[in-house]
Amino acid sequence: MLPRPAGIVALLTDYGARDPYVGVVRGTVLRHNTRAVLVDIGHEVPPQDVAAGALWLLAAAGRFPPGTVHVAVVDPGVGTARRLLAAAAHEGYWLAPDNGLLSHVLAADPRAEVRAVDPAHLGLVPASRTFHGRDLFAPIAGWLSGGRYGFTALGPRCADPVRLAPLGAGDRRVVYVDGFGNLVTNVRGDALGAAAAVRIGGRELPILGTYADVPEGAPLALVGSFGLLEIAVNRGSAAVLLGLGRAAPVELVPSPRTSA
């Protein structure tokens, strides 16, 4: 059963705080639902970084009241023939371009339903080919959160949304550097097995429980709040200390007992 809209709209973009883009999107949502409660998941996704945006979006899954409408706009293909998607997953609704941004959210909910939004059917004609966050996603979020349109009315079912590689698939590597300088990898915490350490940038670092398990300024590996393996420094930046960033390879090192 689809959840009843909660009147909450959660926003995630790569727009940043310098320009008026976020404020205009927020205002447009309110124009179409004056009672909407707006929440910012974040607007500092690295520009056009769909992979990072997908991680940020996964962090919101299951953290908001049922019926929340999540709007994610990290959209390097804006204005092209790429589709607009609406998904019902994790007891909420998710609006995003069809570029893989919803990959991890969908993968984490086997009951997820996806639809290809039909703007023409909804009477939407974008004023600009470069600002669909304002012209398409914001009005739809307002209508969906306020009950003017139900989820199934947004468009036909979509069986083939664009998917990023699943977390943990392929080479183990850093996929995102957060604001603290932590190196977030694509290795799931529940897939560490018997690994006791991580090899990265020519160093072997122990996998521990939290930052304070090592002296101040020392590096370590741990499972972070995304449920992913991270490389961190106690009260410091792993990115700065190790001189590494996105795409840096990561190797799991088994405990001596396992390898013996």
C-alpha positions in Angstrom: 0.0 0.0 0.0 1.3 3.4 -0.9 1.8 5.8 2.0 -0.3 8.9 2.4 1.7 12.1 1.6 3.1 13.6 4.8 3.3 17.1 3.4 7.1 17.0 3.8 9.5 17.7 0.9 13.2 16.8 1.4 15.6 18.4 -1.0 19.0 17.2 -2.2 21.0 19.0 -4.9 24.4 20.1 -6.1 23.3 23.7 -6.4 25.4 25.0 -3.4 24.5 28.0 -1.2 26.0 30.8 -3.3 23.4 31.2 -5.9 19.6 31.6 -5.8 18.8 28.2 -7.2 17.9 26.5 -3.9 15.7 29.3 -2.7 13.9 29.4 -6.0 13.2 25.7 -5.9 12.0 25.9 -2.3 9.7 28.8 -3.3 8.3 26.9 -6.3 7.4 23.9 -4.1 5.6 26.2 -1.7 3.8 27.9 -4.7 2.2 24.5 -5.4 1.7 23.5 -1.8 1.8 26.4 0.6 1.6 24.0 3.6 4.6 22.0 2.6 7.3 21.5 5.2 10.7 21.8 3.5 13.8 20.0 4.7 17.3 20.3 3.2 19.2 17.0 3.1 22.0 19.0 1.5 23.0 21.1 -1.4 26.7 20.6 -1.5 26.9 17.4 -3.5 30.0 17.9 -5.7 28.8 19.4 -9.0 27.5 16.8 -11.4 28.7 14.0 -9.2 25.8 11.5 -9.6 27.7 8.7 -7.7 28.1 10.9 -4.6 24.6 12.1 -4.8 23.3 8.6 -4.9 25.2 7.9 -1.6 23.8 11.1 0.0 20.3 10.0 -1.1 20.7 6.5 0.4 21.6 8.1 3.7 18.0 9.6 3.8 16.2 6.2 3.3 14.2 5.3 6.3 15.1 8.5 8.2 12.1 10.6 7.4 8.4 10.1 8.2 6.4 7.9 5.9 5.0 9.8 2.9 7.9 12.2 2.7 8.6 13.4 -0.9 12.4 13.4 -1.6 13.6 15.5 -4.5 17.1 14.8 -5.8 18.6 17.0 -8.5 22.1 16.2 -9.6 21.5 16.4 -13.3 24.4 16.8 -15.8 22.0 15.7 -18.5 19.4 18.4 -17.8 17.5 19.4 -20.9 18.3 16.2 -22.8 16.0 13.2 -23.6 16.8 11.6 -20.2 13.7 10.7 -18.3 12.3 12.0 -15.0 11.6 9.3 -12.5 9.3 9.0 -9.5 9.7 6.0 -7.2 7.8 4.7 -4.2 10.3 3.1 -1.8 11.2 3.0 1.9 7.7 4.3 2.7 8.3 7.5 0.8 8.4 9.0 -2.6 11.5 9.9 -4.6 11.8 12.3 -7.6 15.1 12.4 -9.6 16.5 12.4 -13.1 17.0 9.0 -14.7 20.8 9.0 -14.4 21.5 6.5 -11.6 20.8 8.9 -8.8 18.1 6.5 -7.4 20.3 3.4 -7.8 21.1 2.6 -4.2 17.7 3.7 -2.9 16.0 1.3 -5.2 18.5 -1.5 -4.6 17.8 -1.3 -0.9 14.0 -1.8 -1.3 13.0 -4.9 -3.3 9.4 -3.6 -3.2 10.2 -0.3 -4.9 8.0 0.8 -7.7 9.3 3.2 -10.4 7.4 5.4 -12.8 8.5 7.6 -15.7 7.1 11.0 -15.1 5.0 12.4 -18.0 5.3 16.2 -17.7 3.0 16.9 -20.6 0.3 14.8 -19.0 0.7 16.9 -15.9 0.5 20.1 -17.9 4.1 21.1 -17.2 6.1 22.9 -19.8 9.6 23.9 -18.6 10.4 27.6 -19.0 14.1 26.6 -19.3 16.0 23.6 -20.5 18.6 24.1 -17.8 16.6 24.3 -14.6 14.3 21.3 -14.4 14.7 21.4 -10.6 12.5 24.6 -10.6 10.3 24.0 -13.6 9.5 20.2 -13.3 10.6 18.6 -10.0 9.5 21.4 -7.7 5.9 21.6 -9.0 5.5 17.8 -9.0 6.9 17.7 -5.4 4.4 20.3 -4.3 1.5 18.5 -5.9 2.5 15.1 -4.7 3.2 16.2 -1.1 -0.2 18.1 -1.1 -2.3 15.3 -2.6 -3.2 17.0 -5.8 -1.7 14.1 -7.8 -1.2 10.6 -6.5 2.0 8.6 -7.3 0.4 6.4 -9.9 -0.9 9.4 -11.8 2.6 10.8 -12.5 3.3 8.5 -15.4 3.6 4.8 -16.6 5.6 2.2 -14.9 9.3 2.1 -15.6 11.1 -1.3 -15.6 14.5 -0.1 -16.7 15.8 2.9 -14.7 19.5 3.7 -15.1 21.5 1.9 -12.5 24.9 2.6 -11.1 27.1 -0.4 -10.2 25.9 -1.8 -6.8 27.9 -0.9 -3.8 30.7 -3.3 -3.4 30.7 -4.4 -7.1 33.8 -4.2 -9.1 37.0 -2.7 -7.8 37.1 -1.6 -4.2 37.8 2.2 -4.2 37.0 5.5 -2.7 33.8 6.9 -4.1 33.4 10.1 -2.0 35.3 12.5 0.2 33.2 14.1 2.9 33.5 17.5 4.5 35.7 16.1 7.3 38.2 14.6 4.8 37.0 11.0 5.4 37.5 8.8 2.4 34.2 6.9 1.9 34.6 3.7 0.0 32.2 1.4 -1.9 32.9 -1.4 0.5 29.8 -2.3 2.6 30.4 -2.8 6.3 28.5 -6.1 6.2 30.9 -7.4 3.5 34.2 -7.0 5.4 34.2 -10.7 6.4 37.5 -11.5 8.2 39.3 -8.4 7.2 41.2 -6.8 10.0 42.9 -4.0 8.1 42.8 -1.9 4.9 45.7 -1.2 2.5 45.4 2.2 0.8 48.0 4.6 -0.5 50.8 2.4 0.5 49.7 2.2 4.1 48.0 -0.6 6.1 45.4 0.7 8.5 43.5 -1.2 11.1 39.7 -1.5 10.9 38.5 -0.3 14.3 35.2 0.9 15.9 35.5 4.7 16.1 37.9 7.6 15.6 39.1 7.8 19.2 40.4 4.2 19.0 43.7 5.7 17.6 45.8 8.6 18.9 45.0 12.1 17.7 46.3 12.6 14.1 46.5 8.9 13.4 44.7 7.2 10.5 42.3 4.2 10.7 39.5 2.5 8.9 36.0 2.1 10.3 32.4 1.6 9.2 30.8 5.0 9.0 27.3 6.3 9.3 26.5 5.3 5.7 27.3 1.6 6.6 30.3 1.8 4.3 34.0 1.4 5.0 35.7 4.8 5.5 39.3 5.9 5.9 39.6 8.6 8.6 42.0 10.4 10.8 41.2 11.1 14.5 40.6 14.8 14.6 42.1 15.3 11.1 41.6 14.7 7.4 42.4 11.4 5.7 42.3 13.1 2.3 45.0 15.6 3.4 47.2 13.2 5.4 47.2 10.5 2.8 47.0 12.8 -0.2 44.2 10.6 -1.7 40.7 11.2 -3.1 38.0 9.7 -5.2 38.9 6.5 -7.1 41.8 5.6 -4.8 42.0 1.8 -4.7 41.3 0.0 -1.5 42.5 -3.5 -0.5 41.1 -5.6 2.4 43.7 -7.3 4.5 42.6 -10.5 6.3 43.5 -11.2 9.9 46.7 -13.3 10.3 44.7 -16.2 11.7 42.5 -16.3 8.6 45.5 -16.0 6.1 47.6 -18.6 7.9 
